[in-house]
Amino acid sequence: MTDSITEQRLVGGPRPDLDLTQAEWQSSTQGVGGVQIAFVEGYIAMRNRRSPELPALIFTPAEWRAFVLDAREGEFDLT
């Protein structure tokens, strides 16, 4: 499945001009969860593995680092 440039959202700012149609999407090494990521032109794209036709979120490296660190600390634990 592909993402069009017009469907992308940059977290916290304007959309970069990225083409995700040839992105190499990666899933977690444990094979659990529904998130895939791709590294494209210095940005990190994240999409729902179960619905890849939905828009991808686009992070800058600083935003991605903050997201990963917060996730590790349980910031997004909804249990």
C-alpha positions in Angstrom: 0.0 0.0 0.0 1.2 3.6 -0.6 0.8 6.9 1.2 0.4 10.0 -0.9 2.3 13.1 -0.1 -0.9 15.0 0.6 -2.0 12.5 3.3 1.2 12.9 5.4 1.2 14.9 8.7 4.3 16.2 10.3 3.9 16.0 14.0 4.0 19.6 15.3 4.7 21.4 12.0 4.2 21.6 8.2 4.4 18.5 6.0 7.7 17.7 4.3 7.6 16.8 0.6 8.3 13.1 1.0 7.3 10.2 -1.3 6.6 7.2 0.9 5.6 4.9 -2.0 9.1 3.2 -2.1 9.7 3.4 1.7 11.1 0.3 3.4 8.7 -0.2 6.3 10.0 -2.0 9.4 8.0 -3.8 12.1 9.3 -4.6 15.6 11.7 -7.4 15.9 9.3 -9.2 18.3 6.6 -9.0 15.6 4.0 -7.6 18.1 2.1 -4.4 17.8 0.6 -2.6 14.9 3.2 0.0 14.1 5.7 0.2 11.3 8.4 2.8 10.7 10.4 3.9 7.8 13.4 6.3 7.5 13.0 8.6 4.6 15.1 11.6 3.7 16.1 12.3 7.3 12.6 11.9 8.7 10.9 9.0 10.4 7.5 7.9 9.1 5.2 5.8 11.3 2.1 4.0 10.1 -0.5 1.5 11.3 0.6 -1.9 10.0 -3.0 -3.2 9.9 -4.2 -0.2 7.9 -1.3 1.0 5.8 -3.6 3.0 3.5 -4.2 5.5 6.4 -1.9 8.6 6.6 1.5 8.2 8.1 2.8 10.4 10.9 6.1 12.1 10.0 8.6 12.9 12.8 11.8 14.9 12.8 14.7 13.1 14.4 14.3 15.2 17.6 10.6 14.5 17.8 11.2 10.8 17.2 13.8 10.7 20.0 11.4 12.4 22.4 8.7 10.0 21.5 10.9 6.9 22.0 12.2 8.1 25.3 8.7 8.9 26.6 7.5 5.5 25.4 10.3 3.8 27.3 9.4 5.6 30.4 5.7 4.5 30.2 4.3 7.9 29.1 1.8 6.2 26.7 0.9 3.2 28.9 -2.9 3.2 28.8 -3.3 0.3 31.2 
